[in-house]
Amino acid sequence: MTPAVGKKATGLIAATFTPLTPEGEINLAEIGPYVDYLLEQQGVKSIFVNGTTGEGMSLTVEERKMLAAEWCSKAKNKLENVIVHVGCMSLKDSQELAQHAGEIGADGIAVISPSFFKPATVGALKMFLQEVAAVVPAVPFYYYHIPAMTGVHLRSRDVLEGIDAEIPSFRGLKFSGSDLMDFGQCVSYSPSHWSLLYGMDEQLLGALAMGANGAVGSTYNYLGSSVNRLISAFNKGDLTMARTLQQLMSEVSGLVLGPPRLPLLPCPQSKAVSIARKLKQVLGVQ
Ligand SMILES: CC(=O)N[C@@H]([C@@H](O)[C@H](O)[C@H](O)CO)[C@@H](O)CC(=O)C(=O)O
């Protein structure tokens, strides 16, 4: 029987950036306007926080808690789903963040594979995931597959095998890989209450064709409204329009998100201006 936890995550889910001050400190004041911007200007109703785009692995556990709490508080009664990424190198840190996510009312947690000491087998990875999920058994749990960043290339389909017996709160997969065959096999294997979320924005159309229920990505922060049109075109069978929209890549939001944290480097101003100019031409906006 399906345990009654959580609402199914579907549609576009913005992988949020972490707002920083010019001095590199967390800028919580930008989060309220950020939530409103996603909802009102991009039509994006769900978020994935402290993930890759949010530079979660470059933040301290305390910073991650502060951010998760602020996102949950500002999203309350506005957004549909707030999924908090709680993956860390240390199992203990992940468990602490999972516990905290449960306390602040997150709609779900996601966990990436540890990547310094990498799990040698699917079994070892699943033991790690299980130990994190067990701390908050009533919170929907998602496995986050992103092999280009973790160097962990275990097939997601193998990870999913029998996972609901080990993690009863398991609710889906965030698949940020290019192997659409593996992704498609995950879709075929999954029961209907799981969410199969695709995470390589450039290939979303391919993933929709393979049966994705939704998508998590960085570009949905500023391209959400265009990508919502892509999904509608796909759902109506208008593949010509869907292909055209898939070509679009970036837009300027007007939010003050600050620089990234080292070791990431800021985008040079001249490059940012030229990207914004090109995109505005493509989108036909001022
Ligand atoms: C490596 C990376 O950052 N991938 C992004 C994509 O959205 C990516 O930025 C996009 O496809 C553009 O390349 C997401 O998969 C990451 C993500 O969802 C997250 O922030 O956790």
The ligand as a MOL file (V3000), in Angstrom:
LIG
                    3D

  0  0  0     0  0            999 V3000
M  V30 BEGIN CTAB
M  V30 COUNTS 21 20 0 0 0
M  V30 BEGIN ATOM
M  V30 1 C 25.0530 21.0280 -13.5350 0
M  V30 2 C 23.8510 21.8790 -13.2950 0
M  V30 3 O 23.9560 22.9090 -12.6870 0
M  V30 4 N 22.7070 21.4330 -13.7680 0
M  V30 5 C 21.4620 22.1500 -13.5890 0
M  V30 6 C 20.8110 22.4160 -14.9170 0
M  V30 7 O 19.6370 23.1520 -14.6980 0
M  V30 8 C 21.7590 23.2210 -15.8110 0
M  V30 9 O 22.1210 24.4180 -15.1850 0
M  V30 10 C 21.0670 23.5440 -17.1220 0
M  V30 11 O 20.7080 22.3450 -17.7520 0
M  V30 12 C 21.9570 24.4100 -18.0030 0
M  V30 13 O 23.0920 23.6890 -18.4070 0
M  V30 14 C 20.5090 21.3580 -12.7240 0
M  V30 15 O 20.4340 20.0100 -13.1260 0
M  V30 16 C 21.0080 21.4270 -11.3180 0
M  V30 17 C 19.9140 21.5080 -10.3730 0
M  V30 18 O 18.7950 21.2470 -10.6880 0
M  V30 19 C 20.2470 21.9560 -9.0320 0
M  V30 20 O 20.4980 23.1240 -8.8630 0
M  V30 21 O 20.2890 21.1290 -8.1380 0
M  V30 END ATOM
M  V30 BEGIN BOND
M  V30 1 1 1 2
M  V30 2 2 2 3
M  V30 3 1 2 4
M  V30 4 1 4 5
M  V30 5 1 5 6
M  V30 6 1 5 14
M  V30 7 1 6 7
M  V30 8 1 6 8
M  V30 9 1 8 9
M  V30 10 1 8 10
M  V30 11 1 10 11
M  V30 12 1 10 12
M  V30 13 1 12 13
M  V30 14 1 14 15
M  V30 15 1 14 16
M  V30 16 1 16 17
M  V30 17 2 17 18
M  V30 18 1 17 19
M  V30 19 2 19 20
M  V30 20 1 19 21
M  V30 END BOND
M  V30 END CTAB
M  END
